Amino acid sequence: MNKRTSLVVVQDCIGRILLLKRSKTDDWMPGYWALPGGHVNLLESYKKAAKRELKEETNLIVRKMALVDKRNKNQIWLVYDWSGQVDLQKASHGFEHSAFIWMYPEEIVLHPKVVPELKSWQHLMYLEKF
């Protein structure tokens, strides 16, 4: 059974995208860089899941976001205004990731350890602020 997921593109004021390095013990793509996000709980909206997952994984709080893509049971959200700073130690699920990095889209596409799906979503990384 496919689970519903919400993924989050956090883009800073100079166009970099936030990526999280998946734990080496993760079942899926250990050690690879990926967007924040995760499963949508039963009766939870995709938008609420995106906000929750971002807070749990990075400690960032969403102020403004917009839906930018729908694919099957997945939605991708652009967060262009948030409060706080990325802090894996303070994040309740920060243990799921070993590091974070801000990368320009050109770097993401060329990086050998980025999840393949992210490379195919390259167009989402060149988004205008709303």
Secondary structure, DSSP 8 states (H G I E B T S, - for coil): ----EEEEEEB-TTS-EEEEEE-TT-SSSTT-EE-SEEE--TT--HHHHHHHHHHHHH--EEEEEEEEEEETTEEEEEEEEEES---TTTSTTGGGEEEEEEE-HHHHHH-TTB-HHHHHTGGGGS----
